[in-house]
């Protein structure tokens, strides 16, 4: 008996998800303008870009179709922007580049400054991923110029932060320090403790690379304080690990091990895996330096084991962020379209259950 009711439940659950795309299309058909349809599909696509990449992609393609029907550059650029984001997440960088360039060109034609800044930032991220550092810097600087002109300080600071990361990756540490220091100053004026902590931590990394150990220790400690003020206990682990590295470089082994111990307690509390990997590597390097090869070997083995398991998990996750490309055709959906008769099937099953009960009782 329970199996019958389970079957009905499953069928109803299938019903609730079976027509999600068609239901969305039905809603779109009730909208008067193509631009309203673009906004509808864009919103659904953007909101589902992480949870359901396939649905997000299909929505983006419908947004693109209706945008082209409207023949309005603003909306074509909007759809192109979403498609660029999705292809970037899929790591199809060539297609992502096409859509982001198209969005930028259209936004430039209509002088949509906010949109231009957004496209330049997206292109900067893409060029950075491709290791085209000169092109990435040019895009970030253009976005910075526009956001400064629009007096959008938060987005301007994001551009400066991107530039700092870019320069650090290129080992241009003085330039990296300049950008991070500038963002730090702006963030302090707004009492943006989270951004201050991020800048201080990035500066500490550069200090360690440049062997500016006392400055690194000071920036790590200040970063920890800012994270306390922003109630960000978990990411204090990153700063404590940087602090440990700075102490080790200063040959202050006691303070270094104490910092690692504090970091490990936070890592355990929050199950902070990426920091755990960094902690294991730091300990392996430290004990190797101390010629304690047994401990170094054990930590290094644990490091590789954890890293390999994370990479395997990321491969599974990447399958979840993928979507299947397809050629779309505009479909018109109306209430007269055929739908599977779940209601009648449910009634039939219920009737069969009643017959079964009646026959069972008659035999008793």
VOROGU-726642 format. One line per field, with one value per residue (C-alpha): residue in three letters; residue number from 1; x, y, z. Coordinates in Angstrom, 2 decimals, padded with zeros to 5 digits, always signed. Layout:
// residues N
rest <- (ALA;...) $
nr <- (NUM;...) $
px <- (X;...) $
py <- (Y;...) $
pz <- (Z;...) $
***
This chain:
// residues 364
rest <- (UNK;UNK;UNK;UNK;UNK;UNK;UNK;UNK;UNK;UNK;UNK;UNK;UNK;UNK;UNK;UNK;UNK;UNK;UNK;UNK;UNK;UNK;UNK;UNK;UNK;UNK;UNK;UNK;UNK;UNK;UNK;UNK;UNK;UNK;UNK;UNK;UNK;UNK;UNK;UNK;UNK;UNK;UNK;UNK;UNK;UNK;UNK;UNK;UNK;UNK;UNK;UNK;UNK;UNK;UNK;UNK;UNK;UNK;UNK;UNK;UNK;UNK;UNK;UNK;UNK;UNK;UNK;UNK;UNK;UNK;UNK;UNK;UNK;UNK;UNK;UNK;UNK;UNK;UNK;UNK;UNK;UNK;UNK;UNK;UNK;UNK;UNK;UNK;UNK;UNK;UNK;UNK;UNK;UNK;UNK;UNK;UNK;UNK;UNK;UNK;UNK;UNK;UNK;UNK;UNK;UNK;UNK;UNK;UNK;UNK;UNK;UNK;UNK;UNK;UNK;UNK;UNK;UNK;UNK;UNK;UNK;UNK;UNK;UNK;UNK;UNK;UNK;UNK;UNK;UNK;UNK;UNK;UNK;UNK;UNK;UNK;UNK;UNK;UNK;UNK;UNK;UNK;UNK;UNK;UNK;UNK;UNK;UNK;UNK;UNK;UNK;UNK;UNK;UNK;UNK;UNK;UNK;UNK;UNK;UNK;UNK;UNK;UNK;UNK;UNK;UNK;UNK;UNK;UNK;UNK;UNK;UNK;UNK;UNK;UNK;UNK;UNK;UNK;UNK;UNK;UNK;UNK;UNK;UNK;UNK;UNK;UNK;UNK;UNK;UNK;UNK;UNK;UNK;UNK;UNK;UNK;UNK;UNK;UNK;UNK;UNK;UNK;UNK;UNK;UNK;UNK;UNK;UNK;UNK;UNK;UNK;UNK;UNK;UNK;UNK;UNK;UNK;UNK;UNK;UNK;UNK;UNK;UNK;UNK;UNK;UNK;UNK;UNK;UNK;UNK;UNK;UNK;UNK;UNK;UNK;UNK;UNK;UNK;UNK;UNK;UNK;UNK;UNK;UNK;UNK;UNK;UNK;UNK;UNK;UNK;UNK;UNK;UNK;UNK;UNK;UNK;UNK;UNK;UNK;UNK;UNK;UNK;UNK;UNK;UNK;UNK;UNK;UNK;UNK;UNK;UNK;UNK;UNK;UNK;UNK;UNK;UNK;UNK;UNK;UNK;UNK;UNK;UNK;UNK;UNK;UNK;UNK;UNK;UNK;UNK;UNK;UNK;UNK;UNK;UNK;UNK;UNK;UNK;UNK;UNK;UNK;UNK;UNK;UNK;UNK;UNK;UNK;UNK;UNK;UNK;UNK;UNK;UNK;UNK;UNK;UNK;UNK;UNK;UNK;UNK;UNK;UNK;UNK;UNK;UNK;UNK;UNK;UNK;UNK;UNK;UNK;UNK;UNK;UNK;UNK;UNK;UNK;UNK;UNK;UNK;UNK;UNK;UNK;UNK;UNK;UNK;UNK;UNK;UNK;UNK;UNK;UNK;UNK;UNK;UNK;UNK;UNK;UNK;UNK;UNK;UNK;UNK;UNK;UNK) $
nr <- (1;2;3;4;5;6;7;8;9;10;11;12;13;14;15;16;17;18;19;20;21;22;23;24;25;26;27;28;29;30;31;32;33;34;35;36;37;38;39;40;41;42;43;44;45;46;47;48;49;50;51;52;53;54;55;56;57;58;59;60;61;62;63;64;65;66;67;68;69;70;71;72;73;74;75;76;77;78;79;80;81;82;83;84;85;86;87;88;89;90;91;92;93;94;95;96;97;98;99;100;101;102;103;104;105;106;107;108;109;110;111;112;113;114;115;116;117;118;119;120;121;122;123;124;125;126;127;128;129;130;131;132;133;134;135;136;137;138;139;140;141;142;143;144;145;146;147;148;149;150;151;152;153;154;155;156;157;158;159;160;161;162;163;164;165;166;167;168;169;170;171;172;173;174;175;176;177;178;179;180;181;182;183;184;185;186;187;188;189;190;191;192;193;194;195;196;197;198;199;200;201;202;203;204;205;206;207;208;209;210;211;212;213;214;215;216;217;218;219;220;221;222;223;224;225;226;227;228;229;230;231;232;233;234;235;236;237;238;239;240;241;242;243;244;245;246;247;248;249;250;251;252;253;254;255;256;257;258;259;260;261;262;263;264;265;266;267;268;269;270;271;272;273;274;275;276;277;278;279;280;281;282;283;284;285;286;287;288;289;290;291;292;293;294;295;296;297;298;299;300;301;302;303;304;305;306;307;308;309;310;311;312;313;314;315;316;317;318;319;320;321;322;323;324;325;326;327;328;329;330;331;332;333;334;335;336;337;338;339;340;341;342;343;344;345;346;347;348;349;350;351;352;353;354;355;356;357;358;359;360;361;362;363;364) $
px <- (+000.00;+002.78;+004.31;+001.14;+001.16;+004.91;+004.26;+001.65;+004.07;+006.87;+004.56;+003.45;+007.06;+007.86;+004.90;+006.16;+009.50;+008.45;+007.21;+009.55;+010.93;+007.49;+005.98;+008.62;+007.90;+004.18;+004.87;+007.05;+004.25;+002.04;+004.59;+003.92;+007.41;+010.52;+012.55;+010.40;+011.06;+014.79;+014.65;+012.66;+015.02;+018.11;+016.95;+016.25;+019.50;+021.63;+020.03;+020.54;+024.08;+025.55;+022.67;+021.54;+023.98;+021.92;+018.75;+020.80;+022.26;+018.87;+017.46;+020.45;+019.89;+016.21;+017.22;+019.59;+016.86;+014.36;+017.09;+017.88;+014.18;+014.03;+017.05;+018.13;+021.89;+021.31;+019.43;+021.62;+024.62;+022.82;+022.21;+025.76;+027.14;+025.34;+026.48;+030.04;+029.86;+028.49;+031.09;+033.82;+032.55;+032.54;+036.15;+035.28;+037.37;+037.26;+033.44;+033.41;+035.78;+033.48;+030.42;+032.20;+033.73;+030.33;+028.78;+031.55;+031.17;+027.40;+027.68;+030.34;+028.08;+025.32;+027.76;+026.36;+029.09;+028.09;+027.86;+031.21;+032.90;+031.28;+032.40;+035.95;+036.14;+034.88;+037.41;+040.16;+039.30;+039.28;+042.60;+044.11;+042.97;+044.61;+047.82;+047.47;+048.55;+048.97;+045.44;+044.07;+045.71;+044.36;+040.80;+041.02;+042.39;+039.58;+037.00;+038.73;+038.60;+034.87;+033.95;+035.95;+034.13;+030.78;+031.91;+031.32;+034.05;+033.24;+033.60;+036.67;+038.25;+037.43;+039.35;+042.32;+042.19;+042.19;+045.19;+047.01;+046.39;+047.47;+050.76;+051.43;+050.96;+053.48;+055.93;+055.74;+055.53;+056.00;+053.08;+051.04;+051.79;+050.74;+047.32;+046.61;+047.68;+045.37;+042.38;+043.32;+043.19;+039.81;+038.40;+039.52;+037.64;+034.44;+035.14;+035.01;+036.80;+036.43;+038.15;+040.82;+041.57;+041.88;+044.30;+046.43;+046.67;+047.68;+050.27;+051.67;+052.11;+054.08;+056.12;+057.14;+058.11;+060.22;+061.72;+060.14;+059.46;+058.62;+056.16;+054.64;+054.13;+052.51;+050.18;+049.21;+048.34;+046.35;+044.54;+043.55;+042.18;+040.12;+038.73;+037.75;+035.92;+034.10;+033.27;+035.23;+036.85;+037.32;+039.59;+041.76;+043.37;+044.91;+046.46;+047.81;+049.44;+051.07;+052.15;+053.71;+055.64;+056.93;+058.07;+059.83;+061.70;+062.68;+063.94;+061.39;+060.31;+058.32;+056.07;+055.75;+054.56;+052.15;+050.66;+050.21;+048.58;+046.12;+045.43;+044.85;+042.31;+040.33;+040.70;+039.30;+036.43;+035.25;+036.55;+038.44;+039.93;+041.95;+043.66;+044.26;+046.18;+048.29;+048.94;+050.17;+052.51;+053.86;+054.57;+056.21;+058.50;+059.28;+060.28;+062.31;+064.20;+064.78;+066.07;+063.25;+062.69;+060.25;+057.77;+058.33;+057.56;+054.40;+053.01;+053.89;+052.16;+049.03;+049.24;+049.32;+046.56;+044.24;+045.10;+044.43;+041.06;+040.11;+041.07;+038.94;+036.01;+036.51;+036.29;+032.90;+031.81;+032.95;+030.52;+027.80;+028.80;+028.75;+025.95;+025.18;+025.31;+022.47;+020.88;+017.80;+014.62;+012.04;+009.10;+005.63;+003.92;+000.25;-002.26;-003.44;-000.09;-000.20;+000.77;+001.00;-002.32;-000.90;-004.29;-006.03;-003.18;-003.39;-007.17;-006.65;-004.09;-006.38;-009.22;-006.98;-006.11;-009.79;-010.50;-007.58;-008.88;-012.40;-011.17;-008.87;-011.69;-014.09;-011.62;-011.36) $
py <- (+000.00;+002.41;+001.83;+003.12;+006.32;+006.71;+006.43;+009.20;+011.40;+010.85;+011.61;+014.84;+015.82;+015.14;+017.26;+020.18;+020.21;+018.90;+022.18;+024.75;+025.93;+025.93;+027.73;+030.41;+030.68;+030.93;+033.87;+035.46;+035.20;+037.28;+040.11;+042.85;+043.75;+041.84;+043.92;+042.74;+039.18;+039.86;+041.14;+038.10;+035.55;+037.52;+037.61;+033.87;+033.14;+035.32;+034.04;+030.40;+030.74;+028.75;+026.51;+025.36;+026.29;+024.49;+026.41;+029.61;+029.00;+028.28;+031.46;+033.42;+032.11;+033.09;+036.50;+036.79;+035.86;+038.38;+041.01;+040.53;+040.78;+044.09;+045.27;+047.41;+047.39;+047.84;+044.54;+042.61;+043.67;+042.60;+039.08;+038.91;+039.83;+036.91;+034.49;+035.74;+035.07;+031.56;+030.60;+031.98;+029.74;+026.83;+027.78;+028.19;+031.34;+031.89;+032.02;+034.09;+036.57;+036.85;+037.68;+040.12;+041.94;+042.11;+043.50;+046.10;+047.17;+047.62;+049.48;+051.74;+052.53;+053.78;+055.26;+053.17;+053.97;+051.57;+048.78;+049.67;+049.54;+046.16;+044.75;+046.08;+044.43;+041.13;+041.35;+042.14;+038.98;+036.97;+038.35;+037.71;+034.09;+033.86;+035.40;+038.34;+040.73;+043.85;+043.53;+042.78;+045.90;+048.04;+046.78;+047.26;+050.81;+051.69;+050.37;+052.33;+055.53;+055.18;+054.21;+057.17;+059.45;+058.02;+058.52;+054.81;+054.42;+050.82;+049.63;+051.82;+050.11;+046.71;+047.75;+048.87;+045.56;+043.64;+045.66;+044.88;+041.15;+041.36;+043.09;+040.66;+037.73;+039.35;+039.77;+043.56;+043.99;+047.75;+048.32;+045.78;+047.61;+050.90;+049.59;+047.72;+050.74;+052.99;+050.66;+050.34;+054.12;+054.34;+051.44;+053.01;+056.22;+054.15;+051.93;+048.95;+046.54;+043.53;+045.31;+046.69;+043.17;+041.89;+044.65;+044.20;+040.47;+041.05;+043.58;+041.07;+038.53;+041.09;+042.05;+038.42;+038.11;+041.28;+040.08;+043.02;+040.82;+043.41;+045.10;+041.70;+040.92;+044.31;+043.93;+040.40;+041.52;+044.49;+042.21;+039.94;+042.95;+044.08;+040.55;+040.59;+043.88;+042.49;+039.27;+037.18;+034.63;+031.94;+033.97;+034.96;+031.57;+032.91;+035.84;+033.61;+031.34;+034.36;+035.52;+032.11;+032.28;+035.75;+034.56;+031.56;+033.86;+035.92;+032.70;+033.16;+029.52;+029.72;+032.54;+030.84;+027.55;+029.40;+031.18;+027.86;+026.36;+029.25;+028.93;+025.17;+025.68;+028.04;+025.65;+022.78;+024.88;+025.91;+022.94;+025.48;+023.13;+025.55;+026.94;+023.37;+022.66;+025.80;+024.85;+021.35;+022.72;+025.37;+022.77;+020.41;+023.21;+024.30;+020.83;+020.24;+023.46;+022.15;+018.85;+016.97;+014.88;+012.41;+015.13;+016.94;+013.75;+013.03;+016.55;+016.57;+013.21;+014.51;+017.68;+015.73;+013.37;+016.25;+018.20;+015.19;+014.55;+018.22;+018.10;+014.99;+016.73;+019.81;+017.67;+016.42;+019.96;+021.19;+018.74;+020.53;+023.94;+022.78;+023.13;+021.68;+024.10;+023.89;+025.75;+027.54;+028.26;+030.69;+028.71;+030.03;+028.33;+028.67;+027.02;+024.73;+022.94;+019.28;+018.37;+014.87;+014.13;+013.74;+014.51;+011.70;+009.30;+010.12;+009.51;+006.22;+005.06;+006.08;+004.13;+001.07;+001.34;+001.41;-001.61;-003.44;-002.68;-003.80;-007.12;-007.71;-007.20;-009.39;-012.27;-012.07) $
pz <- (+000.00;+000.88;-002.56;-004.24;-002.20;-002.80;-006.53;-006.37;-004.41;-006.92;-009.85;-008.23;-007.56;-011.20;-012.15;-010.06;-011.93;-015.34;-016.77;-015.20;-018.59;-020.22;-017.23;-017.56;-021.25;-020.49;-018.19;-020.86;-023.43;-021.15;-021.17;-023.70;-024.85;-025.88;-023.44;-020.52;-021.69;-021.76;-018.18;-017.05;-018.58;-017.54;-013.91;-013.86;-015.62;-013.37;-010.16;-011.19;-012.59;-009.68;-008.59;-012.04;-014.85;-017.52;-016.66;-016.42;-019.88;-021.45;-019.91;-021.19;-024.72;-024.63;-023.28;-026.22;-028.73;-027.41;-027.13;-030.83;-031.64;-029.79;-031.82;-028.84;-028.06;-024.31;-024.04;-026.48;-024.37;-021.21;-022.56;-023.93;-020.51;-018.86;-021.56;-021.12;-017.38;-017.94;-020.54;-018.26;-015.44;-017.89;-018.74;-022.42;-022.48;-026.24;-026.29;-023.09;-024.74;-027.77;-025.65;-023.33;-026.30;-027.94;-024.76;-024.49;-028.12;-027.79;-024.50;-025.97;-028.95;-026.63;-024.08;-021.21;-018.70;-015.92;-018.46;-020.03;-016.60;-015.91;-019.26;-018.84;-015.41;-016.82;-019.64;-017.14;-015.20;-018.41;-019.67;-016.23;-016.43;-019.87;-018.43;-020.84;-018.12;-020.25;-021.66;-018.18;-016.73;-019.55;-018.93;-015.16;-015.60;-017.99;-015.52;-012.75;-014.80;-015.46;-011.88;-010.58;-013.04;-011.83;-008.22;-007.53;-004.93;-004.06;-007.66;-008.09;-005.07;-006.57;-009.69;-007.57;-005.70;-009.00;-010.15;-006.90;-007.30;-010.95;-010.06;-007.22;-009.58;-011.93;-009.03;-009.41;-005.67;-005.38;-007.74;-005.81;-002.55;-004.12;-005.16;-001.92;+000.16;-001.83;-001.28;+002.39;+002.81;+001.07;+003.08;+006.38;+005.50;+005.05;+008.08;+005.74;+008.08;+005.78;+002.89;+005.23;+006.46;+002.89;+001.92;+005.05;+004.43;+000.79;+001.89;+004.38;+001.57;-000.43;+002.65;+003.13;-000.55;-000.21;+003.10;+004.97;+007.97;+010.64;+008.26;+007.46;+011.16;+011.74;+008.76;+009.79;+013.31;+012.00;+009.56;+012.44;+014.35;+011.34;+010.94;+014.60;+014.07;+011.02;+012.92;+010.42;+012.68;+010.04;+007.75;+010.70;+010.05;+006.82;+008.64;+011.42;+008.81;+007.14;+010.59;+011.26;+007.99;+008.87;+012.31;+010.77;+008.39;+011.41;+013.09;+015.89;+015.94;+019.19;+017.92;+014.56;+016.04;+018.35;+015.33;+013.49;+016.58;+016.72;+012.98;+013.34;+016.13;+013.86;+010.90;+012.98;+014.32;+010.84;+008.82;+006.69;+004.10;+001.96;+005.08;+006.27;+003.05;+003.57;+007.19;+006.28;+003.60;+005.96;+008.66;+006.14;+004.93;+008.49;+009.70;+006.55;+007.32;+010.86;+009.39;+011.14;+008.02;+009.58;+010.61;+007.32;+005.39;+007.41;+006.97;+003.28;+002.75;+004.53;+002.44;-000.86;+000.27;+001.20;-001.93;-004.17;-002.51;-002.98;-006.65;-007.13;-005.43;-007.61;-010.74;-009.59;-008.76;-012.18;-013.79;-011.83;-013.18;-016.80;-019.32;-022.72;-025.61;-028.08;-030.98;-029.77;-031.63;-030.33;-029.01;-028.36;-025.47;-024.67;-022.38;-025.17;-025.43;-024.54;-020.98;-019.60;-017.74;-014.25;-012.66;-014.52;-013.81;-010.10;-010.15;-011.96;-009.41;-006.55;-008.17;-008.51;-004.84;-003.89;-006.08;-004.54;-001.04;-001.94;-003.44;-000.47;+002.04;+000.03;+000.24;+004.02) $
***
